[in-house]
């Protein structure tokens, strides 16, 4: 399983011009892709990393430097979008191969499980629409972009 975490000030996903998922304050935009042999262990690892990676500046006490905090520490929102293209293989030729990406019937429950795990941790989670053509509008912060593999 792969996830690309992007620190954002805001992000929205539209399908056919209609917003299907949105975060309106600083948080994470997360693209999640699954491969054939992913399961509960990979879901748990990816969800834990999304929730716990310290990617935000924390409030510093007087006389102290700021410390990094996670979305869990901040109560910041997360927008999760399924992204099979994270498993594109472009080593040969000019056309990507999608052989490493799990088919929809395997990937969708895995992405749903990541969302469920994040919500079980008390996080506010918005989502895209699995298998749909989505338009993503986001304002990157930093930019901070992290690749997580499990």
C-alpha positions in Angstrom: 0.0 0.0 0.0 1.2 3.5 -0.8 0.1 6.9 0.3 1.1 10.3 -0.6 0.5 12.8 2.2 0.4 16.5 1.3 0.1 19.2 3.9 -2.7 21.6 2.7 -4.5 24.7 3.8 -7.6 23.4 2.1 -8.7 20.8 -0.5 -11.8 19.7 -2.3 -12.7 16.8 -4.7 -15.3 17.3 -7.4 -17.1 14.7 -9.5 -19.1 16.2 -12.5 -18.7 19.7 -11.0 -20.1 18.7 -7.6 -18.0 18.7 -4.4 -18.0 15.1 -3.0 -15.3 15.6 -0.3 -13.7 18.8 1.2 -11.6 20.1 4.0 -11.7 23.8 4.6 -8.9 24.3 7.1 -5.3 23.1 7.3 -4.9 19.3 7.3 -3.7 16.5 5.0 -4.7 15.6 1.4 -3.9 11.9 1.1 -3.7 9.8 -2.1 -4.0 6.1 -1.3 -3.1 3.2 -3.7 -3.3 -0.5 -3.1 -1.5 -3.5 -4.6 -2.6 -7.1 -4.9 -1.1 -8.5 -1.6 -2.2 -5.6 0.7 -4.3 -6.4 3.7 -5.1 -5.4 7.3 -1.4 -5.0 8.3 -0.7 -2.5 5.5 -4.0 -0.6 6.2 -3.0 -0.3 9.9 0.5 0.9 9.1 -0.7 3.5 6.5 -3.5 4.8 8.8 -1.1 5.1 11.7 1.4 7.1 9.7 -1.3 9.4 8.3 -2.5 10.1 11.9 0.8 10.3 13.7 3.5 11.7 11.3 4.6 15.1 12.7 4.2 17.3 9.7 2.8 20.5 11.3 4.3 23.3 13.4 3.0 23.1 16.9 2.5 26.0 19.3 5.6 26.8 21.3 5.6 27.7 25.0 7.2 30.9 25.9 11.0 30.7 25.4 10.7 27.3 23.5 11.1 26.4 19.9 8.0 25.1 18.1 7.6 21.4 18.0 6.2 19.3 15.2 2.8 17.8 15.6 0.5 15.4 13.8 -3.1 15.7 12.5 -4.1 13.7 15.5 -2.4 16.2 17.9 -4.1 19.1 16.1 -7.5 17.6 15.4 -6.8 18.5 11.8 -8.9 17.1 8.9 -7.8 14.6 6.3 -9.1 14.2 2.7 -8.5 10.6 1.4 -8.6 9.9 -2.3 -8.1 6.5 -3.9 -5.3 6.7 -6.4 -4.5 3.5 -8.3 -1.9 5.4 -10.4 0.5 5.3 -7.5 1.3 1.8 -8.7 2.1 2.8 -12.3 5.2 1.1 -13.7 6.9 3.3 -16.2 10.2 1.5 -16.5 9.5 0.3 -20.1 8.2 2.2 -23.1 6.0 5.3 -22.9 2.8 3.8 -21.7 2.4 3.1 -17.9 1.6 -0.4 -16.8 -1.1 -0.8 -14.1 -0.3 -4.4 -13.3 0.8 -3.7 -9.8 -2.4 -1.8 -8.9 -5.0 -3.9 -7.2 -8.3 -4.2 -9.1 -11.2 -2.1 -7.8 -12.9 -5.0 -5.9 -9.7 -5.4 -3.9 -8.6 -1.8 -3.6 -11.9 -0.2 -2.6 -12.4 -2.1 0.7 -8.7 -1.4 1.6 -9.1 2.3 1.0 -12.4 2.2 3.0 -10.5 0.5 5.8 -7.9 3.2 5.9 -10.7 5.8 6.2 -12.4 3.7 8.9 -9.2 3.4 10.9 -8.6 7.2 10.7 -12.2 7.9 11.9 -11.8 5.4 14.7 -8.9 7.5 15.9 -11.3 10.5 16.1 -10.1 12.2 13.0 -12.4 14.2 10.7 -12.1 12.4 7.3 -13.6 13.4 3.9 -13.2 11.2 0.9 -13.2 11.3 -2.9 -15.4 9.0 -5.0 -13.9 5.6 -5.7 -13.6 4.8 -9.4 -14.8 8.2 -10.6 -13.0 10.8 -12.6 -12.2 13.4 -9.9 -11.0 17.0 -10.1 -8.9 17.9 -7.1 -8.5 21.5 -6.0 -6.0 22.1 -3.2 -3.7 24.7 -1.7 -0.5 23.0 -0.8 1.3 24.2 2.3 5.1 24.3 2.4 4.9 22.4 0.1 5.2 19.3 2.3 4.8 16.0 0.4 5.6 12.6 2.0 5.5 9.1 0.5 4.4 6.3 2.8 4.8 2.7 1.8 3.6 -0.3 3.8 
